[in-house]
Amino acid sequence: MKKLLTGLNAMILLLAITANAQKLEDQTLLTIDGNKYDAGTFMRVYLKNLDIVQDESQKDLDNYMDLYINYRLKLLQAQEMGLDNDEEYKEELASYRSTLAEGYLTDNEVTDELIKEAYERTINEVNASHILIKVDKDAAPADTLKAYSKIKLIKNKLDRGADFDELARNESEGPSAGVDGKIGWFGAFRMVYPFENAAFDTPVGEVSDIFRTDFGYHVLKVNDKRPAPGEVAVAHIMTYDRKPADSADAEARIRMVYEQLESGKEFGDMAKEFSEDINSSRNGGRIGRFGTGGLNSPEFEEAAFALDTLGTYTKPIKTEYGWHIIRLLEKHPVAPYEKIEEPLRNKIKSSPRSRKITESFTNSIKEKYNVTIPKYENYSKEFPLITDSIMTSSWEIPLEKTKRAPLFTIEGKPYYRSDFWEYAYKRHLKDPRKFKSLEDKIKIYFTEFSDRSLVDYYEANLDRDNKEFAFILNEYKEGLLLFELMEEKVWEKAKTDSLGQREFYENNKDKYSYGKRLDLILTQNTSEETAQQVQELLEQGKTVDEIKAQINSTGNTKTMISTGIVEQNYSRLPEDFEVKEGVSDIYKKDNAAFHKVIKVNEILDPTPKSFEESRGAVINDYQQALEKEWMESLRDGREIKVNERVFKKTKKAIAKKAA
């Protein structure tokens, strides 16, 4: 017996510890007809709305609890009415969910890092030379090893002090070999991402480690680094060498143009007349804005960026395209981070470096769900039913129905070969990309398929796995439901129930009346002299037409006059206007454009408004009355319980977070 009691006591103690260990956020704060609402949601809603609540009484947690109970009662009624089953409601909610989910289907931390990195590489530039040993990205292992061995020998020579320019000239297989491997200045997005990384990560004067791009293996030397000059807009006059039969050469012609410019001729006119660049000559020689590397002509760019003063122009310079005179039209320094953050974000999304974001995000999903995606040495051998016909968009899904072991599984959900076939079939029908081989295409499709499967599974379970997403989606879901409920219960009835509106008007007729009104003549005069004349004429009892005819007789409008019955607080009356019958003094504020004189013909006592005159106010008040009546009925027959112990803890937690 003693042992039994000891066991029971231990069990009770264990249960007590477990209950206390339960997070406050997960504990039930409110129960309505058996429906439980946790403290965490209450706290999030309260703290989220705290800053926008202007009514101080609503910040009191006891008062707020009443509002929260009303909120939950409304939602319960909406669900009981089946509003959440309405097809239009479901479609709108699904559309919002899809839009909201986009922000959760990426690695925002990696994205932000890439944006900051791209900005640093936008405000700075690198001047580099490189040596390339070509090898296809899908080359056979033997060819890859051969290329790597060759670049490794070159790197060893460089490490021992060999001249980079000479090795580039003699060993590089890239187009820059003829210029000692020099590729000039560049910044972000000008080179493929691995090349850009190597250039910006290597100190000035040093040689990079070996790295690989889609073109092959590289080593590069950083010649210099500098702040980016931004962009310029220029105009130019260009000549180029013609057929041998022409007696004058390009240099002679450009120097003749330069002499004419120096004598005072207008640059745009000379460009239209003499420039041999037919694309820009018609626009006075203007070419679009460009930055370093934008024109693929280092000599032209260097001369353009060397100009400091707008409107100045260079002496004739020679490039590989011909002879030029360049005039500076605009200088555009690199914009601050805030201005180009979004354009950089969009560039990253559409560039190969976005793969870094995808890989980071899919890796996080793999880790979260403990998923292993298989990698195959030979994808075309692993999936033999995907034939060469997929290269010409004529492949058909295999008819094989055998259920083999799944390719991979996500939380118990299997993904079979047939799922991959279906993806590959739909993808290849509309895929404009060119693939080097069947192996290449299947490998890329399989990577896309596995990534897409991971992301789709994560998206489908966002409500379960991401508390922030679940809260925001639920907030929208409930807000949409409440809108539908209010529309049906209050707003539509208030707008369309004409009998109810009139009955409400009759029961509250004393609320709808005009205040004290004035039957008046309001004059606005362009000068004090005119105002005095108008004042005298009003005192003489002249009519409006008579006053206009006399004051505006010269054709100039010196006075503008309006008449009618207005409320005593009419906005066009002077703030300090003295309400009394007769002609007023002259009113003019220091900054006012007119001198005002008012004649009050009669002061009308307050009078009731007709139903038609007060209809707008009646509908608004009727709506509020309907809502109040409805709200009072919501608690009828409901069992509502607030867990005071949890509420007390919740108050303390909120006070701590709000402090």
Summary of the structure (lengths in Angstrom):
residues: 659
radius of gyration: 40.1
end to end distance: 52.9
largest distance: 124.0
contacts: 1789
relative contact order: 0.09
helix: 52%
strand: 17%
